[in-house]
Amino acid sequence: MFDFTYHNPTKILFGKDAIERIREEIPSGAHVLMTYGGGSIHRNGVYERVKAALQGYRVTEFGGIEPNPQYATLMRAVELGRQAGVDFLLAVGGGSVLDGTKFIAAAIPFAGETWDIVEKRLEVREAVPLGAVLTLPGTGSEMNGWAVISHAEKRAKLAFYSPLVYPRFSALDPQTTFSLPPRQTANGIVDAFAHVMEQYVTYPVNAALQDRIAEAILVTLIEQAPKVMQNPTDYDARANIMWCATVALNGIVGVGVPQDWATHAIGHEITALYGIDHARTLALVLPAVLEFKREQKREKLLQYAERVWNLREGDEQSRIAGAIQRTRAFFESLDIPTRLSAYGIGAEAIPAIVRQLEAHGQTALGEHGDITPDVAAKILERCL
Amino acid sequence: MFDFTYHNPTKILFGKDAIERIREEIPSGAHVLMTYGGGSIHRNGVYERVKAALQGYRVTEFGGIEPNPQYATLMRAVELGRQAGVDFLLAVGGGSVLDGTKFIAAAIPFAGETWDIVEKRLEVREAVPLGAVLTLPGTGSEMNGWAVISHAEKRAKLAFYSPLVYPRFSALDPQTTFSLPPRQTANGIVDAFAHVMEQYVTYPVNAALQDRIAEAILVTLIEQAPKVMQNPTDYDARANIMWCATVALNGIVGVGVPQDWATHAIGHEITALYGIDHARTLALVLPAVLEFKREQKREKLLQYAERVWNLREGDEQSRIAGAIQRTRAFFESLDIPTRLSAYGIGAEAIPAIVRQLEAHGQTALGEHGDITPDVAAKILERCL
């Protein structure tokens, strides 16, 4: 097992009255900037519940944060927050709203060029405190210090991290996910699944508990996914999916083990270039990474085959192939394609994606740092 | 799944240089009260490493905190801390030193009768910040807000909780456990195992991930225990045991599920009366609770039998009996008895233990609150 540091100070409020409990967590007298997305919270009752919970606080609203939150949009919120002198941010929505709000939190007190927070990963020394009401599980942003921000002009989608942008609290009411479109529900499940896989399918370092927690999440997602797809108001199934997505990326799976975030890095470039939903890019790239790296990842793929897919018969290669095939089939069962051809994209895309990786310095990906742009091109050939 | 709140702000420093990293976590200029136990840290090199890490800080030492830390001992540390005006506590040792130091942290600024913090569970409104260097995994105290304090005159062993006594950090170096006596290693494994069982074997509420994380810890403890007993310097096995013990009681297993702490409550009274090691009392009581409550716990016992002990054949009663038998056998394999007779204690002890439970208001134990003193007596009959 590798040495590690684990520190996750976010308080999780989980359950049917989670939204009502947020007022115990926001400092009294705070001027709150409430951020949200395209307006689904107006249709599912979340807006009213949040506003009721914020009664007595001064509240400024900023709506319209889009999927793959855009720097230009977020900078309007930064200006608003600076002018209004807000001292607490409340993100209400899914991962894009949360990620965007983390950027706003870091950018409001930032003296320099704010895009440098993302592109140059300049250290964030101060941030406005933030909380979250999560309505779309998947990204795990509700319990970590990561955010992914897009810049349309630069065709960039990049991540930054700061311990200062962990939400002080995140309210998770599974009921708020009952009305999600099936596509968003499915995207969230695949996103969480990929997060676990990227921390798990590398090489063994005898981190026995981390491995089993990873497998616990994977098996639970596989078990619960058809339940929520068939019955969107199954509370326990929604709760299980929501909690799996949080634990998938709150750090506990990844402590003391090698990690391989190549799938996310390549997927981000596909989203930046072609606008394909984030999770859908992961479903394209992950099986291809596993296939191409099957020799380096052999031991963990065999463990994954056995413990997650119960594949114990046949030779090693057939068990590995079976596990990857089942991974594809799981994604496809959620109506999420695993081939670029499903989006009408062909081999001509590969050089463009690879150029983007080079432009963003993503030239040594994977747990061994050996996924160079050339290797990424070969992986992308397996996504066609 | 039940509604829940999860909040665990302790930072974990894990690995071979964990002790050296503590100086980044203690405020510069702090006057540190360093607390420890009977002196094993002088023999295993931990004392020197901690002192080196504390170079430049003003340090006051308080040694001699005993197993089942005594109120009288701790109050001497409280007086010392008050007189010296310390502003940070550093516990170096196992669960008893950590628990005792949590009490010291709460008691130093406490205005009233300090025993009331424990006996009356008066709210702790202020505490001296504390950190920990853990040298004996098992209690989980390194990553929670619980402490168990004993009072010899009152024959009491009682728990208190405060969010203010979570360690700011805990340093876990598995190497520090290489020199533990086999008895203490075994005790820690059983303690962690019991912690998980008490949060897991109740009744199902469809908390799929929590169940699987519980099973992940149990299976890992069963797998790693013989490795550390046979090879005390197996780093990875020590690391896996250490991390299992932390995760077993850092809250993640118990969120949103019913819990049954009857084993701990009854075990505490056995320790208070007969001085049997804490973990050893759990090995006595846990199998008896499972046996006596086998009907109420039927579904979870069957799940435990299948997923932890791989018992899938035979009728339900034989699978349940098999799982309980294997639990006993696991404890016995660590040289930890599961019968009071091994300590020369007979049926005469039962009324005394039951009177203690009554005296401490422990009269409605278990996940249904139906383990009354009469029921506890019947459970104790199964420990003979």
Boltz contact constraints between the chains, C-beta under 6 A:
constraints:
  - contact:
      token1: [A, 1]
      token2: [B, 236]
      max_distance: 6.0
  - contact:
      token1: [A, 1]
      token2: [B, 239]
      max_distance: 6.0
  - contact:
      token1: [A, 3]
      token2: [B, 15]
      max_distance: 6.0
  - contact:
      token1: [A, 4]
      token2: [B, 14]
      max_distance: 6.0
  - contact:
      token1: [A, 5]
      token2: [B, 13]
      max_distance: 6.0
  - contact:
      token1: [A, 6]
      token2: [B, 12]
      max_distance: 6.0
  - contact:
      token1: [A, 7]
      token2: [B, 11]
      max_distance: 6.0
  - contact:
      token1: [A, 9]
      token2: [B, 9]
      max_distance: 6.0
  - contact:
      token1: [A, 11]
      token2: [B, 7]
      max_distance: 6.0
  - contact:
      token1: [A, 12]
      token2: [B, 6]
      max_distance: 6.0
  - contact:
      token1: [A, 13]
      token2: [B, 5]
      max_distance: 6.0
  - contact:
      token1: [A, 14]
      token2: [B, 4]
      max_distance: 6.0
  - contact:
      token1: [A, 15]
      token2: [B, 3]
      max_distance: 6.0
  - contact:
      token1: [A, 206]
      token2: [B, 236]
      max_distance: 6.0
  - contact:
      token1: [A, 208]
      token2: [B, 220]
      max_distance: 6.0
  - contact:
      token1: [A, 208]
      token2: [B, 240]
      max_distance: 6.0
  - contact:
      token1: [A, 209]
      token2: [B, 220]
      max_distance: 6.0
  - contact:
      token1: [A, 209]
      token2: [B, 243]
      max_distance: 6.0
  - contact:
      token1: [A, 209]
      token2: [B, 244]
      max_distance: 6.0
  - contact:
      token1: [A, 212]
      token2: [B, 216]
      max_distance: 6.0
  - contact:
      token1: [A, 213]
      token2: [B, 213]
      max_distance: 6.0
  - contact:
      token1: [A, 213]
      token2: [B, 216]
      max_distance: 6.0
  - contact:
      token1: [A, 216]
      token2: [B, 212]
      max_distance: 6.0
  - contact:
      token1: [A, 216]
      token2: [B, 213]
      max_distance: 6.0
  - contact:
      token1: [A, 216]
      token2: [B, 216]
      max_distance: 6.0
  - contact:
      token1: [A, 220]
      token2: [B, 208]
      max_distance: 6.0
  - contact:
      token1: [A, 220]
      token2: [B, 209]
      max_distance: 6.0
  - contact:
      token1: [A, 236]
      token2: [B, 1]
      max_distance: 6.0
  - contact:
      token1: [A, 236]
      token2: [B, 206]
      max_distance: 6.0
  - contact:
      token1: [A, 239]
      token2: [B, 1]
      max_distance: 6.0
  - contact:
      token1: [A, 240]
      token2: [B, 208]
      max_distance: 6.0
  - contact:
      token1: [A, 243]
      token2: [B, 209]
      max_distance: 6.0
  - contact:
      token1: [A, 244]
      token2: [B, 209]
      max_distance: 6.0
